[in-house]
Amino acid sequence: MAAPVVPNLVAYKISDSHQRHHIRAVHHHLQSQGILKISLGFSDERSQYLENLVMGLRAYHGHGPPITHSASRGWFWDVRPGKNTCLPQNDRARSETMQEFPWHTDCSYEDSPPRYFALQVLRPDRCGGGTLSVLKVDQLTRFLSSSAKAALCEPEFQIKIPPEFIKQPNERHIMGSILGINEQDQSTIMRFREDIVTPMSNRATSALEALKRVLEDSELSSKATLHLKAADLPERSIILLDNRRWLHARNSVKDPSRHLRRVRWNAVPFSRGQISDELGE
């Protein structure tokens, strides 16, 4: 098992975001590897390239539209811890603080989480923090027993909606599974954020503990995890991820001026299913 290599695509001009061959290349990488870095050859403080790209993926490749982040925010979200430290903790997403953010997928509290998200680096952490770590789900699940995977596929987990992401006042949590099946190719998919998950049965509790042990495993961390530092994701770079096939994490931010811009799109129902024995131990 080896850590993955992130493919890199260069956008030389902002007009590349309208070119069908360029949009097709982005779509291909997201379909095949589920991860892509784009290096911009131009300044784009307003993220016009990324906006055009997401809409092009929708127009030419059937991706769903961008989704709003909450009842009060649109589909572009500036992640700037230095600009939000005066706000109450409950009004800030964890990604907007200086704290580390352990392994998770975005919007795991949604019945239909976004399949994709992108982060544009407007200012990297210049003090050595804010490293983005990524881990492919199919490499993670190899470390789980068949019984644990089967239990994680059952809708026996209560997933709390963080206060800053509540869209309907009467919806505070959902019930669902941690693992599921991609109906197109029968691959394993995942949604997860440990601090908002409560197992509702004995087998769910045991499976969640098994998952947590695997995520803390040093072998998995050293062999299958890719750590992207500021040098790997400098200013004018964008990282795109398949939010069902990859987990991501971030260590603590050391630079209060670190500035990323995030967009999520293509919300699809999270499909539970039976894990094949071929994907077992």
Secondary structure, DSSP 8 states (H G I E B T S, - for coil): -------EEEE-SGGGGG-HHHHHHHHHHHHHTSEEEEEESS--TT-HHHHHHHHHHHHHH----B--SSSS--SEEEE-HHHHTTS-GGGS-GGGSSS-EEEE-TTTTSSS-EEEEEEEEEE--TTS---EEEEEHHHHGGGS-HHHHHHHTSS-EEEE--GGG-SSTT--EEEE-SEEE-TTT--EEE--BGGGEEE-SHHHHHHHHHHHHHHT-HHHHHHH-EEE-TTTS-TTEEEEEETTTEEEEE-----TT-EEEEEEEEE---------GGG--
